[in-house]
Amino acid sequence: MVIRFLSDLFGENTYIIKKGLDVFVIDPGKGTFERIKKHGGKNFWILLTHSHVDHIFELSYFAKANLFFNESVDFVNNPRSNLSLYFPMKPLELDSFNILNEKNLLDGFEVIKTPGHTPGSVCFLYMKKYLFTGDTLFSDSIGRTDLPGGSEEKLLESLKLLKGLLEKNPELEVFPGHGSPAKAVNILRQNPYLKGL
């Protein structure tokens, strides 16, 4: 089961999946640490769709956890790139995490590289049933490209890739970084940005 809650500050979606003693946290926004105490668990796996401040605001609270991200370390750490320059976020110390790559993520997760919103944006496909799209694709819109590292050309290519995935899997549950989750078939019907791709 996927648990969703909104960040206290940014209206960003944080997602939690609990599987035995393993707790997967996708994009730990503000308020994550307090809320996650309610769900127990022993082993924490933090997955970032990208490294903007609203999606990593409480990352530093999870030191020693297993962490996956696809941005360059410089991008994640840079307050101008991750936009934390404008918010009181605790400094990141990435060397305090167990940094993962695609090969040592737990079974069930597939990484789909979708650059455009940021250089290292990714989506996570879980159990072939749930797709976490970060700020690449929303239910009725798409991510912006006017922030550091954004690329409209790359975003369009990523959206074409995701559109193909949604068309092949109309019952896929899509969980975006902002806004409401929706089924793939509904996103294809209602998202105007996918129409001409």
Helices and strands as residue ranges (DSSP letters): E 2-6, E 13-19, E 22-26, H 32-36, G 37-39, E 43-47, H 53-56, G 59-62, E 66-68, H 73-77, G 84-86, G 94-96, E 98-99, G 102-104, E 109-113, E 122-126, E 130-134, H 152-168, E 173-176, E 182-183, H 184-190, G 192-194
